[in-house]
């Protein structure tokens, strides 16, 4: 199953409102991951199933912690939360 999942935030984890933030779910998986899921700090499923979550333009209300889940044929893995700050 997917292991060592983490959320990386680009260009950095502090972003000015109106700019773009891209969150990427990264980790180790063999066989490959076929589905990603994204969750916010309220544990709501963001209904987004790609490896990258693009917030463009980013808003102050996007500030908070995000985590991802990844699924392959052998099971599911989950990242720890990463915090995005929008100012």
Secondary structure, 3 states (H helix, E strand, C coil): CCEEEEEEEECCCEECCCCEEEEEEEEECCCCCCEEEEECCCCCECCCCCCEEEEECCCHHHCEEEEEEEEECCEEEECCCEEEEEC
